[in-house]
Amino acid sequence: MKRKNVTFAGILLNVKKMKKILFLLTTAVWLFASCEGPAGKDAVETYWFVKNYTINSNQWQLVGGVDELNSYYKASVNIPELDRDIYEKGNVFCYMFQRINNVEVQTLLPYTIPMGESKGNTELLWTETYACDFSIGRVNFYVNYSDFYTSNRPPTVTFRVVLNY
């Protein structure tokens, strides 16, 4: 049997080839393994739910008396997809659609809008704050006026709710 001459350069070349092969195999296994399993909350992939909800002006419910201190408006939407898993371990984001300079934008809640108008020599200043909270199966939207002038109903507003897990 004849012995081969083994050089240091030859060993390095074989090690580089083996590293390249090992890297390619690892990458291939990782790619195939990450594609397995059902989509949804229990899978490796992220679960997403996105839906828009329009609250018409007449759907806002006044909490408290008209123009009373601490009065505000509230509207609720049922969202069965907002289950216990998402409530405890996921994320809930709410956005408000509005027009700024004739461009539609989405604004993350809470959102406060400074407002004002002139009546004769008097300036009336207030803020409108849009906010939300959520529980299992439901999202509540709120409109608060800093001056508690609740005889003006909120306008029709479209909100976007995003759930992910």
ROFI-298923 format. One record per residue: residue number from 1; residue in three letters; chain; x, y, z of N, C-alpha, C, O in turn. Coordinates in Angstrom, 1 decimal. Layout:
<sites>
 num residuo cadena n_east n_north   n_up ca_east ca_north  ca_up c_east c_north   c_up o_east o_north   o_up
 NUM     Ala      A      X       Y      Z       X        Y      Z      X       Y      Z      X       Y      Z
...
</sites>
This chain:
<sites>
 num residuo cadena n_east n_north   n_up ca_east ca_north  ca_up c_east c_north   c_up o_east o_north   o_up
   1     Met      A    0.8    -1.2    0.0     0.0      0.0    0.0    0.9     1.2    0.0    1.9     1.3    0.7
   2     Lys      A    0.5     2.1   -0.9     1.3      3.3   -1.0    0.7     4.5   -0.2   -0.5     4.6   -0.1
   3     Arg      A    1.6     5.2    0.5     1.1      6.3    1.4    1.1     7.6    0.5    1.9     7.8   -0.3
   4     Lys      A    0.0     8.4    0.8    -0.1      9.7    0.2    0.7    10.7    1.0    0.8    10.6    2.2
   5     Asn      A    1.2    11.6    0.3     1.8     12.8    0.9    0.8    13.7    1.4    0.0    14.2    0.5
   6     Val      A    0.6    14.0    2.6    -0.4     14.9    3.1    0.4    16.2    3.5    1.3    16.2    4.3
   7     Thr      A   -0.1    17.3    3.0     0.5     18.6    3.3   -0.5    19.4    4.2   -1.7    19.1    4.2
   8     Phe      A    0.0    20.4    4.8    -0.8     21.3    5.7   -1.8    22.0    4.8   -3.0    22.1    5.2
   9     Ala      A   -1.4    22.4    3.6    -2.3     23.1    2.7   -3.5    22.2    2.2   -4.6    22.6    2.1
  10     Gly      A   -3.2    20.9    2.0    -4.2     19.9    1.7   -5.2    19.7    2.8   -6.4    19.6    2.5
  11     Ile      A   -4.7    19.7    4.0    -5.6     19.5    5.1   -6.6    20.7    5.2   -7.8    20.6    5.5
  12     Leu      A   -6.0    21.9    5.1    -6.8     23.2    5.2   -7.9    23.2    4.1   -9.0    23.6    4.3
  13     Leu      A   -7.5    22.7    2.9    -8.5     22.7    1.8   -9.6    21.8    2.1  -10.8    22.1    1.8
  14     Asn      A   -9.3    20.6    2.7   -10.4     19.6    3.0  -11.3    20.2    4.2  -12.5    20.0    4.1
  15     Val      A  -10.7    20.9    5.1   -11.5     21.4    6.2  -12.4    22.5    5.7  -13.6    22.6    6.1
  16     Lys      A  -11.9    23.3    4.8   -12.8     24.4    4.2  -13.9    23.8    3.4  -15.1    24.2    3.5
  17     Lys      A  -13.7    22.7    2.6   -14.7     22.0    1.9  -15.8    21.4    2.9  -17.0    21.5    2.6
  18     Met      A  -15.3    20.8    3.9   -16.2     20.2    4.9  -17.1    21.3    5.6  -18.3    21.1    5.8
  19     Lys      A  -16.5    22.4    5.9   -17.2     23.5    6.5  -18.3    24.0    5.6  -19.5    24.3    6.0
  20     Lys      A  -18.0    24.1    4.3   -18.9     24.6    3.3  -20.1    23.6    3.2  -21.3    24.0    3.1
  21     Ile      A  -19.8    22.3    3.1   -20.8     21.3    3.0  -21.7    21.3    4.3  -22.9    21.2    4.2
  22     Leu      A  -21.1    21.4    5.4   -21.8     21.4    6.7  -22.7    22.6    6.8  -23.9    22.5    7.2
  23     Phe      A  -22.2    23.8    6.4   -23.0     25.0    6.4  -24.2    24.8    5.4  -25.4    25.2    5.8
  24     Leu      A  -24.0    24.3    4.2   -25.1     24.1    3.3  -26.2    23.1    3.8  -27.4    23.3    3.7
  25     Leu      A  -25.7    22.0    4.4   -26.6     21.0    5.0  -27.4    21.6    6.2  -28.7    21.4    6.2
  26     Thr      A  -26.8    22.4    7.0   -27.5     23.0    8.2  -28.5    24.0    7.7  -29.6    24.0    8.2
  27     Thr      A  -28.2    24.8    6.7   -29.1     25.8    6.1  -30.3    25.1    5.5  -31.4    25.5    5.7
  28     Ala      A  -30.1    24.0    4.7   -31.2     23.3    4.1  -32.1    22.7    5.2  -33.3    22.7    5.0
  29     Val      A  -31.5    22.1    6.2   -32.4     21.5    7.3  -33.2    22.5    8.0  -34.4    22.4    8.2
  30     Trp      A  -32.6    23.7    8.3   -33.3     24.8    8.9  -34.4    25.3    8.1  -35.5    25.5    8.6
  31     Leu      A  -34.2    25.5    6.8   -35.2     26.0    5.9  -36.4    25.0    5.8  -37.6    25.4    5.9
  32     Phe      A  -36.1    23.7    5.7   -37.2     22.8    5.6  -38.0    22.6    6.9  -39.2    22.5    6.9
  33     Ala      A  -37.2    22.7    8.0   -37.9     22.5    9.3  -38.7    23.7    9.7  -39.8    23.5   10.3
  34     Ser      A  -38.3    24.9    9.3   -39.1     26.1    9.6  -40.4    26.2    8.8  -41.3    26.9    9.2
  35     Cys      A  -40.6    25.4    7.8   -41.8     25.4    7.0  -42.9    24.4    7.5  -44.0    24.4    6.9
  36     Glu      A  -42.5    23.6    8.5   -43.5     22.6    8.9  -44.5    23.2    9.9  -44.2    24.2   10.5
  37     Gly      A  -45.6    22.5   10.1   -46.5     22.9   11.1  -47.7    23.7   10.6  -47.5    24.3    9.5
  38     Pro      A  -48.8    23.7   11.3   -50.0     24.5   10.9  -49.8    26.0   11.1  -49.0    26.4   12.0
  39     Ala      A  -50.4    26.8   10.3   -50.4     28.2   10.5  -51.3    28.5   11.7  -52.3    27.8   11.9
  40     Gly      A  -51.0    29.6   12.4   -51.9     30.0   13.5  -51.2    30.2   14.8  -49.9    30.2   14.8
  41     Lys      A  -51.9    30.4   15.9   -51.3     30.8   17.1  -50.4    29.7   17.7  -49.5    30.1   18.4
  42     Asp      A  -50.7    28.4   17.4   -49.9     27.4   18.0  -48.7    27.0   17.2  -47.9    26.1   17.6
  43     Ala      A  -48.5    27.6   16.1   -47.4     27.3   15.2  -46.2    28.2   15.4  -46.3    29.1   16.2
  44     Val      A  -45.1    27.9   14.7   -44.0     28.7   14.9  -44.2    30.1   14.2  -43.6    31.1   14.6
  45     Glu      A  -45.1    30.2   13.2   -45.4     31.4   12.5  -46.2    32.3   13.3  -46.8    31.9   14.3
  46     Thr      A  -46.2    33.6   13.0   -47.0     34.6   13.7  -48.4    34.6   13.2  -48.7    34.5   12.0
  47     Tyr      A  -49.4    34.7   14.2   -50.8     34.8   13.8  -51.1    36.3   13.8  -50.8    37.1   14.6
  48     Trp      A  -51.9    36.7   12.7   -52.3     38.1   12.5  -53.8    38.1   12.3  -54.3    37.3   11.6
  49     Phe      A  -54.4    39.1   12.8   -55.8     39.4   12.5  -55.9    41.0   12.4  -55.5    41.7   13.3
  50     Val      A  -56.4    41.4   11.3   -56.5     42.9   11.0  -57.9    43.1   10.5  -58.4    42.5    9.5
  51     Lys      A  -58.7    44.1   11.1   -60.0     44.4   10.7  -60.3    45.8   11.0  -59.9    46.3   12.1
  52     Asn      A  -61.1    46.5   10.1   -61.5     47.9   10.3  -62.9    47.9   10.9  -63.8    47.0   10.5
  53     Tyr      A  -63.2    48.8   11.8   -64.5     49.0   12.4  -64.9    50.4   12.3  -64.1    51.3   12.7
  54     Thr      A  -66.1    50.7   11.8   -66.5     52.1   11.7  -67.6    52.3   12.8  -68.6    51.6   12.9
  55     Ile      A  -67.3    53.3   13.6   -68.3     53.8   14.6  -69.0    55.0   14.1  -68.4    56.1   13.9
  56     Asn      A  -70.3    54.9   13.7   -71.0     56.0   13.3  -71.3    57.0   14.4  -71.3    56.6   15.6
  57     Ser      A  -71.5    58.3   14.1   -71.8     59.3   15.1  -72.9    58.9   16.1  -72.8    59.1   17.3
  58     Asn      A  -73.9    58.3   15.6   -75.1     57.9   16.4  -74.8    56.7   17.3  -75.6    56.3   18.1
  59     Gln      A  -73.7    56.0   17.0   -73.4     54.8   17.8  -72.6    55.1   19.1  -72.4    54.2   20.0
  60     Trp      A  -72.0    56.3   19.2   -71.3     56.7   20.4  -72.3    56.8   21.6  -73.3    57.5   21.4
  61     Gln      A  -72.0    56.2   22.7   -72.8     56.2   23.9  -72.2    57.2   24.9  -71.1    57.1   25.2
  62     Leu      A  -73.0    58.1   25.3   -72.6     59.1   26.3  -72.5    58.4   27.7  -73.5    57.8   28.1
  63     Val      A  -71.4    58.5   28.4   -71.3     58.0   29.8  -71.2    59.3   30.6  -70.3    60.1   30.5
  64     Gly      A  -72.2    59.4   31.6   -72.3     60.6   32.4  -73.4    61.5   31.7  -74.0    61.1   30.7
  65     Gly      A  -73.6    62.6   32.3   -74.6     63.6   31.8  -74.0    64.5   30.8  -72.8    64.7   30.7
  66     Val      A  -74.9    65.1   30.0   -74.5     66.0   28.9  -73.8    67.2   29.6  -74.3    67.8   30.5
  67     Asp      A  -72.6    67.5   29.1   -71.7     68.6   29.6  -71.3    68.5   31.1  -70.9    69.5   31.6
  68     Glu      A  -71.5    67.3   31.7   -71.1     67.1   33.1  -69.6    66.9   33.2  -69.0    66.4   32.2
  69     Leu      A  -69.0    67.2   34.3   -67.6     66.8   34.6  -67.5    65.3   34.4  -68.4    64.6   34.8
  70     Asn      A  -66.4    64.9   33.9   -66.0     63.5   33.7  -66.9    62.7   32.8  -66.9    61.5   32.7
  71     Ser      A  -67.7    63.4   31.9   -68.5     62.7   30.9  -67.6    62.5   29.7  -66.7    63.2   29.4
  72     Tyr      A  -67.9    61.4   29.0   -67.2     61.0   27.8  -68.1    60.1   26.9  -69.2    59.7   27.3
  73     Tyr      A  -67.6    59.8   25.8   -68.3     58.9   24.8  -67.5    57.5   24.7  -66.3    57.5   24.8
  74     Lys      A  -68.3    56.5   24.6   -67.8     55.1   24.5  -68.5    54.3   23.4  -69.7    54.5   23.2
  75     Ala      A  -67.8    53.5   22.7   -68.4     52.6   21.7  -67.6    51.3   21.8  -66.4    51.3   21.9
  76     Ser      A  -68.3    50.1   21.8   -67.7     48.8   21.9  -67.9    48.0   20.6  -68.9    48.1   20.0
  77     Val      A  -66.9    47.2   20.3   -67.1     46.2   19.2  -66.7    44.8   19.8  -65.7    44.7   20.5
  78     Asn      A  -67.4    43.8   19.4   -67.1     42.4   19.7  -66.1    41.9   18.7  -66.3    42.0   17.5
  79     Ile      A  -65.1    41.3   19.3   -64.1     40.6   18.4  -63.8    39.2   19.0  -62.9    39.1   19.8
  80     Pro      A  -64.5    38.2   18.5   -64.3     36.9   19.0  -62.8    36.4   18.8  -62.4    35.5   19.6
  81     Glu      A  -62.1    36.9   17.9   -60.7     36.5   17.6  -59.8    36.9   18.8  -58.7    36.4   18.9
  82     Leu      A  -60.2    37.9   19.6   -59.4     38.3   20.7  -59.7    37.4   21.9  -60.5    37.7   22.8
  83     Asp      A  -59.0    36.2   21.8   -59.2     35.2   22.8  -58.3    35.3   24.0  -57.5    36.3   24.0
  84     Arg      A  -58.3    34.4   24.9   -57.5     34.5   26.1  -56.0    34.4   25.8  -55.2    35.1   26.4
  85     Asp      A  -55.6    33.6   24.8   -54.2     33.5   24.4  -53.7    34.9   24.0  -52.6    35.3   24.4
  86     Ile      A  -54.4    35.6   23.1   -54.0     36.9   22.6  -54.0    37.9   23.8  -53.1    38.7   23.9
  87     Tyr      A  -55.1    37.8   24.6   -55.2     38.8   25.7  -54.0    38.7   26.6  -53.5    39.7   27.1
  88     Glu      A  -53.6    37.4   26.9   -52.5     37.2   27.9  -51.1    37.2   27.3  -50.2    37.7   28.0
  89     Lys      A  -51.0    36.8   26.1   -49.6     36.6   25.6  -49.4    37.3   24.2  -48.2    37.3   23.7
  90     Gly      A  -50.4    37.9   23.7   -50.3     38.5   22.3  -50.2    40.1   22.4  -50.0    40.6   23.5
  91     Asn      A  -50.5    40.7   21.3   -50.5     42.1   21.2  -51.8    42.6   20.5  -52.4    41.9   19.6
  92     Val      A  -52.3    43.7   21.0   -53.5     44.4   20.4  -53.1    45.8   20.1  -52.7    46.5   21.0
  93     Phe      A  -53.3    46.2   18.9   -53.0     47.6   18.5  -54.2    48.2   17.9  -54.9    47.5   17.1
  94     Cys      A  -54.5    49.4   18.2   -55.7     50.1   17.6  -55.2    51.4   17.0  -54.5    52.1   17.5
  95     Tyr      A  -55.7    51.6   15.8   -55.4     52.8   15.0  -56.7    53.5   14.6  -57.8    52.9   14.6
  96     Met      A  -56.6    54.8   14.4   -57.7     55.7   14.0  -57.3    56.2   12.6  -56.2    56.7   12.4
  97     Phe      A  -58.3    56.1   11.7   -58.1     56.6   10.3  -58.5    58.1   10.4  -59.5    58.4   11.0
  98     Gln      A  -57.7    58.9    9.7   -58.1     60.4    9.6  -57.5    60.9    8.4  -56.6    60.3    7.7
  99     Arg      A  -57.9    62.1    8.0   -57.4     62.8    6.9  -56.6    64.0    7.3  -57.1    64.9    8.1
 100     Ile      A  -55.3    64.1    6.9   -54.5     65.2    7.2  -54.0    65.8    5.9  -53.3    65.1    5.1
 101     Asn      A  -54.3    67.0    5.6   -53.9     67.7    4.3  -54.3    66.8    3.1  -53.6    66.6    2.2
 102     Asn      A  -55.6    66.3    3.2   -56.2     65.5    2.1  -55.5    64.1    1.9  -55.6    63.5    0.8
 103     Val      A  -54.7    63.7    2.9   -54.1     62.4    2.8  -54.6    61.5    4.0  -54.6    61.9    5.1
 104     Glu      A  -55.0    60.3    3.6   -55.5     59.4    4.7  -54.3    58.8    5.4  -53.3    58.4    4.8
 105     Val      A  -54.4    58.9    6.8   -53.3     58.3    7.6  -53.9    57.5    8.7  -55.1    57.6    9.0
 106     Gln      A  -53.1    56.6    9.3   -53.5     55.8   10.4  -52.7    56.3   11.6  -51.5    56.5   11.5
 107     Thr      A  -53.4    56.6   12.7   -52.7     57.1   13.9  -52.9    56.1   15.1  -54.1    55.7   15.3
 108     Leu      A  -51.8    55.7   15.7   -51.9     54.7   16.8  -52.6    55.4   18.0  -52.3    56.5   18.3
 109     Leu      A  -53.5    54.7   18.6   -54.2     55.2   19.8  -53.3    54.9   21.1  -52.6    53.9   21.1
 110     Pro      A  -53.4    55.8   22.1   -54.3     57.0   22.2  -53.7    58.1   21.3  -52.5    58.2   21.0
 111     Tyr      A  -54.7    59.0   20.9   -54.3     60.1   20.1  -55.1    61.4   20.6  -56.3    61.3   20.7
 112     Thr      A  -54.3    62.4   20.8   -54.9     63.7   21.3  -54.8    64.7   20.2  -53.7    65.0   19.7
 113     Ile      A  -55.9    65.4   20.0   -56.0     66.4   18.9  -56.3    67.8   19.6  -57.3    67.9   20.2
 114     Pro      A  -55.4    68.7   19.5   -55.7     70.1   20.0  -56.7    70.8   19.1  -56.5    70.7   17.9
 115     Met      A  -57.7    71.4   19.7   -58.8     72.0   18.9  -59.0    73.4   19.4  -58.6    73.8   20.5
 116     Gly      A  -59.6    74.3   18.5   -59.9     75.6   18.9  -60.8    76.3   17.9  -60.9    75.9   16.7
 117     Glu      A  -61.6    77.2   18.3   -62.4     78.0   17.4  -62.7    79.4   18.1  -62.6    79.6   19.3
 118     Ser      A  -62.9    80.4   17.2   -63.2     81.7   17.7  -64.7    82.0   17.6  -65.4    81.6   16.7
 119     Lys      A  -65.2    82.6   18.7   -66.6     83.0   18.7  -66.5    84.5   19.2  -66.4    84.8   20.4
 120     Gly      A  -66.6    85.4   18.2   -66.5     86.8   18.5  -65.1    87.1   18.9  -64.1    86.8   18.2
 121     Asn      A  -65.0    87.7   20.1   -63.6     88.0   20.7  -63.1    86.9   21.6  -62.1    87.1   22.2
 122     Thr      A  -63.8    85.8   21.6   -63.5     84.7   22.5  -62.9    83.6   21.7  -63.4    83.2   20.7
 123     Glu      A  -61.8    83.0   22.3   -61.2     81.8   21.7  -61.6    80.6   22.6  -61.4    80.7   23.8
 124     Leu      A  -62.2    79.6   22.0   -62.5     78.4   22.7  -61.4    77.3   22.4  -61.2    77.0   21.2
 125     Leu      A  -60.8    76.8   23.4   -59.7     75.8   23.2  -60.0    74.5   24.0  -60.5    74.6   25.1
 126     Trp      A  -59.8    73.4   23.4   -60.0     72.1   24.0  -59.2    71.1   23.3  -58.6    71.3   22.3
 127     Thr      A  -59.2    69.9   23.8   -58.5     68.7   23.2  -59.6    67.6   23.1  -60.4    67.4   23.9
 128     Glu      A  -59.4    66.8   22.0   -60.2     65.6   21.8  -59.2    64.4   21.9  -58.2    64.4   21.2
 129     Thr      A  -59.5    63.5   22.8   -58.6     62.4   23.0  -59.3    61.1   22.6  -60.4    60.8   23.1
 130     Tyr      A  -58.8    60.3   21.7   -59.3     59.0   21.2  -58.4    58.0   21.9  -57.2    58.0   21.8
 131     Ala      A  -59.1    57.0   22.5   -58.3     56.0   23.2  -59.1    54.7   23.1  -60.2    54.6   22.6
 132     Cys      A  -58.5    53.6   23.6   -59.2     52.3   23.6  -58.7    51.5   24.8  -57.6    51.7   25.3
 133     Asp      A  -59.4    50.4   25.1   -59.0     49.4   26.0  -59.6    48.1   25.5  -60.5    48.1   24.6
 134     Phe      A  -59.2    47.0   26.0   -59.7     45.7   25.5  -59.8    44.7   26.6  -59.0    44.7   27.6
 135     Ser      A  -60.6    43.7   26.4   -60.8     42.5   27.2  -61.0    41.4   26.3  -61.0    41.5   25.1
 136     Ile      A  -61.1    40.2   26.8   -61.3     39.0   26.0  -62.6    39.2   25.2  -63.7    39.4   25.7
 137     Gly      A  -62.5    39.2   23.9   -63.7     39.3   23.0  -64.2    40.6   22.7  -65.2    40.8   22.0
 138     Arg      A  -63.5    41.7   23.2   -64.1     43.0   23.0  -63.0    44.1   23.0  -62.0    44.0   23.7
 139     Val      A  -63.3    45.2   22.2   -62.5     46.4   22.3  -63.4    47.6   22.5  -64.4    47.7   21.8
 140     Asn      A  -63.1    48.4   23.4   -63.8     49.6   23.7  -63.1    50.9   23.2  -61.9    51.0   23.5
 141     Phe      A  -63.8    51.7   22.5   -63.2     53.0   22.0  -63.8    54.1   22.8  -65.0    54.1   23.2
 142     Tyr      A  -63.0    55.2   23.1   -63.4     56.3   23.9  -63.1    57.6   23.2  -62.1    57.7   22.5
 143     Val      A  -63.9    58.6   23.5   -63.6     60.0   23.1  -63.8    60.9   24.3  -64.9    60.9   24.9
 144     Asn      A  -62.8    61.6   24.7   -62.8     62.5   25.8  -62.6    63.9   25.3  -61.7    64.2   24.5
 145     Tyr      A  -63.4    64.8   25.8   -63.2     66.3   25.5  -62.7    66.9   26.7  -63.3    66.7   27.8
 146     Ser      A  -61.6    67.6   26.6   -61.0     68.2   27.8  -61.9    69.2   28.5  -61.7    69.5   29.7
 147     Asp      A  -62.8    69.8   27.8   -63.8     70.8   28.4  -65.1    70.2   28.8  -66.0    70.8   29.3
 148     Phe      A  -65.2    68.8   28.6   -66.4     68.1   29.0  -67.7    68.6   28.3  -68.8    68.4   28.8
 149     Tyr      A  -67.5    69.2   27.1   -68.6     69.7   26.4  -69.1    68.6   25.5  -68.8    68.5   24.3
 150     Thr      A  -69.9    67.7   26.1   -70.4     66.5   25.5  -71.7    66.6   24.8  -72.2    65.6   24.3
 151     Ser      A  -72.2    67.8   24.6   -73.4     68.0   23.8  -73.1    67.9   22.3  -74.0    67.7   21.5
 152     Asn      A  -71.8    68.0   22.0   -71.4     67.7   20.6  -71.0    66.2   20.5  -70.0    65.8   21.2
 153     Arg      A  -71.7    65.4   19.7   -71.4     64.0   19.6  -70.1    63.9   18.7  -69.8    64.7   17.9
 154     Pro      A  -69.3    62.8   19.0   -68.1     62.6   18.1  -68.6    62.3   16.7  -69.7    61.8   16.5
 155     Pro      A  -67.7    62.5   15.7   -68.0     62.2   14.4  -68.0    60.7   14.1  -67.6    59.9   15.0
 156     Thr      A  -68.3    60.3   12.9   -68.1     58.9   12.5  -66.6    58.7   12.3  -65.9    59.5   11.7
 157     Val      A  -66.1    57.6   12.9   -64.7     57.4   12.9  -64.5    55.9   12.5  -65.2    55.0   13.0
 158     Thr      A  -63.4    55.6   11.7   -63.0     54.3   11.4  -61.8    53.9   12.1  -60.8    54.7   12.1
 159     Phe      A  -61.8    52.8   12.8   -60.6     52.3   13.6  -60.1    51.0   12.9  -60.9    50.3   12.3
 160     Arg      A  -58.9    50.7   13.1   -58.3     49.5   12.7  -57.8    48.8   13.9  -57.1    49.4   14.7
 161     Val      A  -58.2    47.5   14.1   -57.7     46.7   15.2  -56.8    45.6   14.6  -57.1    44.9   13.6
 162     Val      A  -55.6    45.5   15.2   -54.6     44.5   14.8  -54.3    43.6   16.0  -53.9    44.1   17.0
 163     Leu      A  -54.5    42.3   15.8   -54.1     41.4   16.8  -53.0    40.5   16.3  -53.0    40.1   15.1
 164     Asn      A  -52.0    40.3   17.1   -51.0     39.3   16.7  -50.5    38.5   17.9  -50.6    38.9   19.0
 165     Tyr      A  -49.9    37.3   17.6   -49.5     36.4   18.6  -48.3    35.6   18.1  -47.8    34.8   18.8
</sites>
